[in-house]
Amino acid sequence: MFALDSRLQQDTLTIGDFPLCRLLLSNDANYPWFILVPRRDDISELFQLDVADQQRLWQETTALAEVLKDSFDADKMNVATLGNVVSQLHMHVIVRKRDDAAWPAPVWGKHPAKPYNAEQVAAIRERLRLVLDDDFTFLEG
C-alpha cells in the first residue's frame, strides 16, 4: 500500500493523482513548486521502477512541466529528483521566474518557506483545473 513519506506530508499540500503519481504542492509560496511521487512502495531510485512506470513518470513529469510553464508564465522550469533528505522517489517540478526570490540560484535553502494561505491554494487548484486533463483526479486535503 502506498504511503507518503512523513516529511513530504509535513511540507506539502495534496493536489491529486495522475495514473502513476500523487501531485503535491510544496507549501512555499516563494515559488510554484510541485512534487510528483510515484504511488509505488519502497522505491527510492528511478531505476527501481519497471520500464512502464519509468516511461509513465517521464510522461507525467513533462506534461505537468509543460502546462505549468504556460499557465504560470515561467521563464524556466526546474525538474529534478534528488532524494538526499527524503529517500522516497519524488520529482520536483518548479516554476522559475527571473524575478523570483532565489533567481538564478537553486531554490533549496535559499529563503525560508513562506506558507500558502487558503485563498492562494484555492487559486492554484483552480488554475490547474483549467489545464490538467481527464487522467488527473483532484483530491482534497
Summary of the structure (lengths in Angstrom):
residues: 141
radius of gyration: 14.3
end to end distance: 19.1
largest distance: 41.1
contacts: 376
relative contact order: 0.22
helix: 31%
strand: 22%
